Amino acid sequence: MTAAIEVMRHHRSIRKFTEQALSDEQREAIMASAQAASSSSFLQASTVIRVTDPELRTKVMALCGNQAYIGSAAEFWVFCADFHRHLQWVPEAKTGFAEQLLIGAIDTALMGQNALTAAESLGLGGVFIGAVRNQPFELCDLLALPKGVIPLFGLCLGYPDQDPELKPRLPTSLMFCENRYPARVDEEQMQRYDEQVQEYYRTRTGGNKDMSWTGQIGETLAKEARPFMLEFLHRQGFCLR
Ligand SMILES: Cc1cc2nc3c(=O)[nH]c(=O)nc-3n(C[C@H](O)[C@H](O)[C@H](O)COP(=O)(O)O)c2cc1C
């Protein structure tokens, strides 16, 4: 196996950090790795806001469900899809298409994953923060995000102060198939995976959480998440047509 594969296969989210800061060299290497990600039609439809002002960080944390590691991580970056830049350089550009939301989200996600993998390869750790979409109107005001820009996810980075277990993924044969979509789910495999996830949570939480994977997705998908999202996208000039 290569060193890159080793790093990727040992990913787990880190939510507890030491106080040690990243060096400029580390930060620049992570940024360069993020920027090296592929980009749809070379649109480079992303902007990353590094939140360094402690007061601002506290306010951002409050908008993101007060997740403590947003405040304690050495770095907190907000990854945004960005078509504002294109409109500034080429004012006649046509934007607002649903497809462009996908382009912005995909480009930015690829950057984010490159950033985290680069950080992990340096012995650092991190966790993505989808909660930047909890109160997106307020976050836009706080970070001065103009029309054409939407926050997609945050990324906490720092030196790990914990060593969590790897979280078991679905069996590869369920997530990868050949030539066509499988006619039905392999129930036996699902059952085994449910047990594996339940065991993982039991061990990780000392018995406090006793949830299978299907139990978890049942809870998560029982209701609409962030019901204001379409209105927010429209206000920011996304998904208008
Ligand atoms: C887009 C995205 C948003 C996420 N948002 C949060 C978050 O707000 N808070 C958090 O603690 N973890 C968050 N996570 C981390 C996931 O919970 C985690 O990746 C998943 O449970 C798998 O665990 P692992 O990363 O340790 O393998 C997010 C992950 C992704 C990809």
The ligand as a Tripos MOL2 file, in Angstrom:
@<TRIPOS>MOLECULE
LIG
   31    33     1     0     0
SMALL
NO_CHARGES

@<TRIPOS>ATOM
      1 C1        -20.3820   17.3140    5.0240 C.3       1 LIG1
      2 C2        -20.1680   16.7570    6.4170 C.ar      1 LIG1
      3 C3        -20.6880   17.4330    7.5010 C.ar      1 LIG1
      4 C4        -20.4410   16.9820    8.7970 C.ar      1 LIG1
      5 N1        -20.8970   17.7170    9.8580 N.ar      1 LIG1
      6 C5        -20.5420   17.3680   11.1190 C.ar      1 LIG1
      7 C6        -20.8810   18.2200   12.2120 C.ar      1 LIG1
      8 O1        -21.5170   19.2620   12.0680 O.2       1 LIG1
      9 N2        -20.4670   17.8290   13.4510 N.ar      1 LIG1
     10 C7        -19.7400   16.6950   13.6650 C.ar      1 LIG1
     11 O2        -19.3770   16.4150   14.8130 O.2       1 LIG1
     12 N3        -19.4160   15.8660   12.6330 N.ar      1 LIG1
     13 C8        -19.7870   16.1830   11.3800 C.ar      1 LIG1
     14 N4        -19.4080   15.3940   10.3100 N.ar      1 LIG1
     15 C9        -18.5970   14.1970   10.5500 C.3       1 LIG1
     16 C10       -19.3980   12.9010   10.3810 C.3       1 LIG1
     17 O3        -20.2430   12.7370   11.4890 O.3       1 LIG1
     18 C11       -18.4070   11.7350   10.2450 C.3       1 LIG1
     19 O4        -17.5910   11.9340    9.1200 O.3       1 LIG1
     20 C12       -19.1430   10.3980   10.1200 C.3       1 LIG1
     21 O5        -19.8630   10.1130   11.2790 O.3       1 LIG1
     22 C13       -18.1470    9.2710    9.8640 C.3       1 LIG1
     23 O6        -17.2110    9.2070   10.9260 O.3       1 LIG1
     24 P1        -15.6420    9.3440   10.6670 P.3       1 LIG1
     25 O7        -15.3930   10.6080    9.9170 O.co2     1 LIG1
     26 O8        -15.0110    9.3630   12.0400 O.co2     1 LIG1
     27 O9        -15.2190    8.1440    9.8820 O.co2     1 LIG1
     28 C14       -19.6840   15.8000    9.0110 C.ar      1 LIG1
     29 C15       -19.2040   15.1000    7.8920 C.ar      1 LIG1
     30 C16       -19.4360   15.5690    6.6160 C.ar      1 LIG1
     31 C17       -18.8890   14.8070    5.4380 C.3       1 LIG1
@<TRIPOS>BOND
     1     1     2 1
     2     2     3 ar
     3     2    30 ar
     4     3     4 ar
     5     4     5 ar
     6     4    28 ar
     7     5     6 ar
     8     6     7 ar
     9     6    13 1
    10     7     8 2
    11     7     9 ar
    12     9    10 ar
    13    10    11 2
    14    10    12 ar
    15    12    13 ar
    16    13    14 ar
    17    14    15 1
    18    14    28 ar
    19    15    16 1
    20    16    17 1
    21    16    18 1
    22    18    19 1
    23    18    20 1
    24    20    21 1
    25    20    22 1
    26    22    23 1
    27    23    24 1
    28    24    25 2
    29    24    26 1
    30    24    27 1
    31    28    29 ar
    32    29    30 ar
    33    30    31 1
@<TRIPOS>SUBSTRUCTURE
     1 LIG1         1 GROUP 0 **** ****
